Amino acid sequence: MQNKLKIINDPVHGFIKIPHEILFDVIEHPYFQRLRRISQTGLLSLIFPGAKHTRFHHALGAMNLMFKALETLKLKGIKISKEEEEAAMLAILMHDIGHGPFSHALENRLMDDWHHEKISILLMTRLNEEFDGKLDLATEMFQGKYHRVFFNQLISSQLDVDRMDYLKRDSFYTGVSEGDVNVERIISMMNVSNEKLVIDAKGIYSIENYLTARMFMYWQVYYHKTAALAEHVLVQILNRAKYLVSQNLELDAPSNLKYFLIKNKFDEATEEDIRRFTMLDDMDVFQAIKEWTENPDFILAKLCKVVIYRDFPKSIISSKPFSEEFIQEKIDKTNHHFNIDNAEELVGQISRTLLPYDTEKQPIYLMDKTGETFKLEESENQILFGCMENATKKYIAYFPREIL
């Protein structure tokens, strides 16, 4: 009989235990193994060369932090059954199972407005059928339907183990040390009050540090102007490819990607949609982009060369939107330079907005020694909160370097 209680060596967290056999069975499933071929951070490696880690990596890390969080809560006298522990670990393990190629960048481009969480639930339901209902409780927790709210908060909230893992992991692989949060300390401060997740009041500075680390990682890494542009270019490539296919132009692409370029209606996911989606990964998209650098369509080829040759357009970042006149001038110059009439496909502006801490959406609660709970922003000890309750927006204009 196969030993399924494995230990995995992870560069970020050290040794990760698989304490339940069902976890190993899910990890071995083709749906989950596909995550080895889905980048955690899209094209971020074009800016931070070390950022080559995958959703597979991240899911295992988040599962490990869930295990540690539940162990901490049990030590503090919170009753958690073996079934609940197993379900919470399964839920976080599968939370990204619905991600498509290059993660967020191509979301909604392949299957209309099918958000990855919608596909995750669909695939969890499939897996649950295969595993004879063993994922019932995990699916309930993932969807926030379980009566003990703290389980869902550990999976999805402003202080969940998903965020804790990706901050620490992305910090490690990009080499940006500002994101290296002390997750052990945060987890050690976790507690439960009225079935909701709270933080022991003395852990307030660890929480503030975590929120500021997340803010710095967004502006320094995820919303870095070239990273934001790379993500935008990927979307443009898919949009252009779909447009050309809709004009009955022949486009070489791996069969699973071609299926989604041709198909446009996804009201209900069919058997074939799911089969194709669960076979699709970054490799299919990359292969197509390489192929399309030679495409006779000037726009598609130009966009694909950005990715393959790392030939980014010129970009300028600002806290104010760029004027229509500025953008139009760049469009006119681009049309003239390349002798084309659709330069708006190569020129434009995008924006990124960040609210470091949302006081309305699942606020973080602290608990003092008397058992009284209060919101983070109500603490007399908080020192950084004022910087985090307002959204910041940045604008990025881009245009071909040739027209400088």
N, C-alpha and C positions, 0 to 999 in steps of 0.2 A: 504494500500500500504506500502511495506517495506521501512524503512529508510535506504538508502545506503550510506549516507554521514556520515560515522562512524568516530570515533576517536579511535586509537589503542595506548595502553600504551607500550612504548618500553624502556627497561632498559638503552639503550645507548643514544637515542635522546630525551627521554621524550615522550610527546604526538605527535602522527603522525596523520595528517588529511588525510581523503580520500575526496578530494573536487569535484570529478566527479563520477557520478554513474557507468560509464563504467569501472572505475578502480575497484570498488567493485565487479562487475560482473566477471571480469577476475580473481580477487583474489579467488572468490568462485568456479572457474572452477576446475575440477579434475586434469587437467594438472598442475595448479599452486599449488593446495593443496598437490600434490606429493612432492613438495619442502620441506614440513615439515619433510619428511622422508629421505632427502638428506643432509648429513653433510656438513657444509661450509668448514671444514678444514680436511676432511678425517679422518685419525687415530690420529690426533694431540692430542686428549684427552689422549692417552697413555703416552704422555710426559707432557702435560699441562692439568691436570684433568678437569679444568673448560671449556675447549674448546668443548662444546657439542652443540653449536648453529648451526642453519641450514641455508640452502639457502633461505628458506622462510623468516626468520628473516632479512637476508641481503638485499633481494629484496625490502622489505618494507622500510628499512632504506635508501637505495639508492633512492627510489621514493621520500622519504621525503626530501632528500638533493636536488634533482632535483627541487622540488617545491620551496624550499628556494632560490636556485640559480636563478630561473626564476623571483621570486618576487624581488630579488636584482636588476636584470637587468631592470625590468620594472620601478623600482624607479629611475634608471639612465637614463630613457627616451628611452629605447629600446622597440620598438613596438612588442609586442607578443600577438597574438590573442588567444582567448579561445581554439580554435581548435589546435593551435600549442602547447599550454601548456598541454592540454589533451594528445596529441600525444607523446610529449617528456616524460611525466610521464608514459604513457603506455609502451613506448619503454624500458625505464630503468627498469620498473617493470618486464618485460618479458625477460630481457637480459640473464638470467640464466636458462630459462625454459627448455633448452635442456640438462642440466647437468644430467649425469647418476650417479649411485651409487658411493659414495666416491669421487665425483667430478673429479678432474684432474687425480687422480691415475689410474683410469680404462678407461680413455678416449682412444679411438682407439683400445681398447682390445675387446670391445663388438661388435662394428659395424665397423670393419676395420679402415679406416681413417676418420670416420665421427666425425669431431671436434664438440664440443658442440654448437658452434655458427651456424654451418650448420643445426644441429637438431633444434636449437632455431628458425631459420628462417622457417624451415619446420612446426614446431608447431604453430608459429605465423600465418602462411598462413592458417593453419587449423582453428585456432580461428577466424581469419578474416572472413572466410566463415560462421562460426557459428554466428558471430555478424554482418552479412550483410554488410561487407565492412567498419565497423567503425574503423578498425585498419590499413587502407590503409596508412595514413600519418605516423603512428607510425613505420610501417615496412620500409617505405621509409627513415625515419630518422635513424633507426637502421642500415640500410645498407649503410648509407652515401650518399644516392642519392638525399636528399633534398637540394635545392639551398642555404639555409641558413646554412652554414657549422657549426656554433657554436653549433647547436642542437646536431649534431653527436659528436662534441668534448666533450660535456658534458656527452655523453653516453660512448664514447670510445676514450681516448687519454691519454697522460701522466699526465693529471690533470683532470680526469673525476670523477663524483660523485660515480661511482662504486668503484674506488680505495679508495676514501675518506672514504666511509662507511666501507669497509672491513678492512682498517687499524685501524680505531677507534674501530670497533666491535671486531676484533680479539685481539687487545690490551686489551680491556675490559675483554673478556672471558678467555684469557690466563694469564692475570695479568702482562703482560710485558708492563710496562708503557712507554717504549721508543717509542712505536707506537701511543701514544695518541696525535694525531695531532689536532690542533685548527681549525676544519673545518669551524666554524662560521666566523672566521677571514678571512680564504681563500675565502670563498663565498662572504663575504662583499667586497673583493677586485676585484671581477670578473667584467669584462666589455666586450663590443663588439666593434670591429673596422673592417669596411669592411666585416661585417657578419662573422667575425672570433673571437674566444674567446681570450681575452687578460686579463692580470692582471694589475691593477693600479700599477705603478712603486714602490710606497711606500710599497707595499706588498711583496717586494722581499725576506725579511728574513723569512716571513711565508712560502713562497714557498721553500726556501732552507731547512727550518726546516722540511717541509713535505717530501722532497726528501730524506733527511738523515734519517728521521723516517722510511720511507719505506725500505731504505737500511738496517737499524738495524733490522727491523722486518723480513726481508728475511734471514739474517744470524743467527739471534737469535731464530727465530720461524720456518718459512717455510722451511729453508735449514739447520736447526739444524740437526746434523748428525743422530740422532735416528729418527727424523721425516722423513728425506729423505729416511732412510732405511725402515721405516714402509711402505712408499708409494711404494718403490721398491718391498718389499715382497708381497704386495697386487697384483702387476702386475705379479710377479712370480707365485703366487697361481693360478691366472686366466689362465696364459700361460700353467701351468702344467695340470690344469683341462681340458683345451681345447685339449691338447696333448693326455691325457688319453682317452678322449671321441673319439678322432680321431682314436685311436687304438682299438675301439669297446669295451672299458671297461665300465662297468656300474657304474655310479656315481650318488649318491643321491643328488638332489638339487631341490629347489622350481621351479615350472614349467616355470615361466617367465625367470629365469636365465638359466635353462637347454636349453631353446629354443636358447639362444645366444651362449651356449657352443657347441651346435651341428651345428648351421648354420655358414657358412663361407663366403658366397657370399652376398655382400651388395652393388652392383652397384647402384641400385635404391631401395629406401625404399618402401617396400610393405605395404599394409594395415595392415597385420599381424605383420610386424616388428614394425610399429608405435604403434599398440595396445599393443604389448608386452613391448616395451620400456617404454611407459607411465604408465605401471603398475609396473615397476621394481624400486626398491629402496634399500637403505642400508640394510634393514631388510632381504631381500632375500639373499644378499651376506653374511651377518653375520651368518644367519642360516646355509648356506652351509658350511662356514668355520668351524663352530662348529661341524657339522656333519663329516667333512673330517679330523678332528684331529684323528679319529679312523680308517682312511682309510688304507688298507693294503699297499698302495704305500708309501714307506718310505719318499720320498722327499715331496710329498703333505702333509702328516701328520705332518712332521717336520716343514714345512713352516706355516701351519695353527696353530700349537701350539705357534708359535711366537706371533701371534695376540691374540689368546684366553687366553693364560697364560702369556702374556707379557714377553716372554722368548726370548729376542733379541739376535742375534749373537753379537760377539765382533766386534766393529768397531773402525777404526782409521782414523782420518781426517788429510789431508796434503795439502799443496799448490802445491805439485808436484805429478805427477802420480806415482803409485807404480810399481815396476819392474815386468816383466813377471815371473821372477824367484821367487820373493816373493809370487805371487799369486799361481804359480804352486806348490810351497812347501806346501802351505796351502791346496791345492786340494789333493795332495798326502797323507798328514797326515789325512785329513778327510776321504778319501777313505779307508785308513788303519784302522782308528779308528772305523768306522761304518760298515766295511766290505761291501762296495758298490763300484761301478765303475763309478758313475755319479756325483761326488762331485762338479763339476763345476756348478751344480744347487744350491749349498749352499755356494759357495765361489765366490768372484769377487770384482770388484770395480765399483763405480758409480761416476759421477761428477755433480757438480752444478755450473752454471755460472750466474753472475749478472752484468748487466750494469745499474747502478742507474738512469742515465739520458742519453737518446739517442738524440744526437744533430741533427740527420737526421730525425728520425721518429716522426712526429708531435711535433716539438719543442715548448717550452712554450714562448709566447711573452709577453713582458711588454709594457705598454703605459704610456708615461710621460704626464705632465699637458698640453702640447701643442697639444697632440693627436698623437704625433709621436710614432711608434712602433718599437721595436728592440728585438732581441732574449735574453733570460735569460743570456746566456754566454757572451753577449756583454755589459752587464751592468757594469758600473764602481764600483757599490756598492756591487757586489757579493763577498762573502768571502769564500764559501765552494765549489764552482763549480769544482775546480781542483781535488777534491777527487771523483767526481761523473761521470766524462766523460770516465773513463776507466773501462773495464770489469774485474771482479775478478773471478777466478775459483778455486774451492776446489775439492779435490778427497777424496772419502771415500772407504776404503777397509773393507770387512766384511768376517767373517768366524765363524764356530761354536765355542762356548766357551769351549766345551769339549776338543779341541785340543791345548789349551794354553800350 
